[in-house]
C-alpha cells in the first residue's frame, strides 16, 4: 500500500482560518482557532465529543456561522455574503455522518442534481461524470436504485461520489464511518484512502486512528473548542506532548 | 452397551407424509372462528351485528325496491304506494337538472358545464398521473380560461385577453428575473396590466365564438360545489406552500405576515368569513364596484383552506431531518433550488394525508355557501325543491342523493391519495 504521508504537499494555501471564534448562545464552542491548510494536505481532526471538531469543519462551508475571525477558502473570503457562501460550497464537498442522501431521488439523480443546476452542466454529461465516480466508488450497478435500498456503507460511498461529481477542490468528512457497522467501515475508508492518493485536500473528523496513521500528513487534536496539539501522525501517536492528548490516546487506543 | 444410551437413541426410518390440518384450523371454519367467535364478547357482538344488518336490509330493501322514479309530485307517489314502504325517487329524476346546475342556468346551455367538467378531468389527469405525456400540461394551463368561457359564456375574447396577459407576465418575468426575483415579479405584473388595459380597449370590437352569458347568481346545484371545490383547492395549495415557507423564513416581515395571516384565518369560523364575503366586503369597496359574489366566496374559502394547508405543510417541513437541508446547502444549491428539488418534494409527500384531509373537508364545506343564499346542491334542496308544493317532505331521497354525490367524490380523492402515497414510496421497493 502506498504510504500517502510521504506525498507532496504544495505550499499553496487552500484554507486559512485566523482567530476564529464561535458561540452557541452563551456557550463558547470554538476559541481562537488558527489553522492553515495547504493544497493536497490530508488532515485528521480528533478529539473527545463536544470538543468542537465537527463545528470547526462545518464552519468552513458555512453550515455553521462563525461570529468572529476570518476564514478564507480557496481564495474566497467567507462572509455573510450569500454569493461567496454559494461559491465556497460548490468548491467544497462534504460527507456527513448520516450520509444525508436524498431519499426521493435515485442514486444517479442524487449525483447529477447539483452539477446540472449549480454547475449548469448538460444532463447527459453530468450523468457520464456521475457514472464515472460511481464506478470509482465501486457501485455503478446501483445507479437506478433509491438510497433506501442500499446498505449503510454503500450509501456513504454514494455520498462521497455525489460530492465528487461537483469536482470539489477540498473535501470535508464529518465522522463518515461513525454510523456504520464494523464490516462496512473498511469499504468507506478504502474509498477515502484512494481519494487521498489522488492528492485531494481533505479534512476528516474521525475516530479511525488507523486511517489517520495511514493517510494523514497532519493530525489535529481538539479539546474544549481549542486546538490542543497538532503534529505528523507518527509523532502524534508515538510521542504526544500534552497531558490531555496522552489521556485521550490512552483511552481510545487502550483496548 | 449402556441402557440409558439405548433409550435416548432414535433413528427415523420412514418420513411422514403431509397431512391435512384439522377442520377447525382451515378455510371458512377457521376464519369464522378467529374473526367472529374468538371470545364470548365477540360472539355476542357478532350476533347483535347480524341482527342489526338483517333488520336494516328488511326495512331499507323494500324502500329501495318499491322506489318510484316517474311521478310529478310526492302526492302521486303516495297514491301509488298506498301506505307501503317505498322511496319517492321521482324527485331526483324530475329535478335532476336543478340538482346539478341550479335553478336559473339556461336549460339549453347545460352542455357547457358538462363539457367543462369532462375537460376538467382531462386537464387534471397529467397533474395527477405523472406517467401521462407532459405535453398535456399545456392543455391544463389553458383549461381555466376555456372553462371560464364555457361556464360564464360571453365572447371568448375575455378569456383570450386574460390568457395573453398571463403569457406576457411570464415572458417579462423570465426576461427580468436575472436582475432579481422581485424585479422580475414587478416586471411581470406591469406587463400583464399593460396587456389587459391595451387589449381590453379592443375587446368590445371583436366577438369570437360568443356564447349566451350566464351571470354568477344563476350558477347553482352540484356544479357550484364542484366549481368552488376545484378552484379553491387548486389555488390554496400554492398559497399554502408559500405561507408555510414564509412562516419558516428568517425575514421578519415575511414571517410576521405569514404568522398573522395563518393564525387569524384559522381562528375564525368559515361561516363568518362567508358572511364577510357576502355582506361586509361590499363596504370596503366603492359603491359602483360590484365584485362578483362567487369571486368573493372563492377568495374567502381559498384564504381559509390555504391557512390550514400551510400548517399541514409546515408539519411536513418540520418532519424532514436537518441533514437534508444541510446536504442541499453543502452541494451549493441556492434556496429556490433546495426547496424545489430537495425539501418540498419530500415535505409534500409527507403532507399528502393532511393536504387531502383539508381538501376533502374544504370540498364538503362548499355546501356552507347555502347559508349566504347561494343555491348549491344543499341550497337547492333546502330552498327551491323542498319548498315547492310538489316535493315538500321528500327528505331522505334528496339528502341521501346529496350524501352519495359527495361521498363518491371524496372517496375518490381519498383513494387517489393513497395510491399516490404508494407510488411515491422509494424505500425497500
Interface residues (C-beta under 8 A of the other chain):
Chain A: X61 X62 X63 X82 X86 X87 X89 X90 X92 X93 X94 X96 X98 X100 X101 X102 X103 X104 X113 X114 X117 X118 X146 X147 X148 X149 X162 X163 X166
Chain B: X321 X323 X324 X326 X327 X328 X329 X330 X331 X332 X333 X334 X337 X341 X342 X345 X346 X349 X424 X426 X427 X428 X429
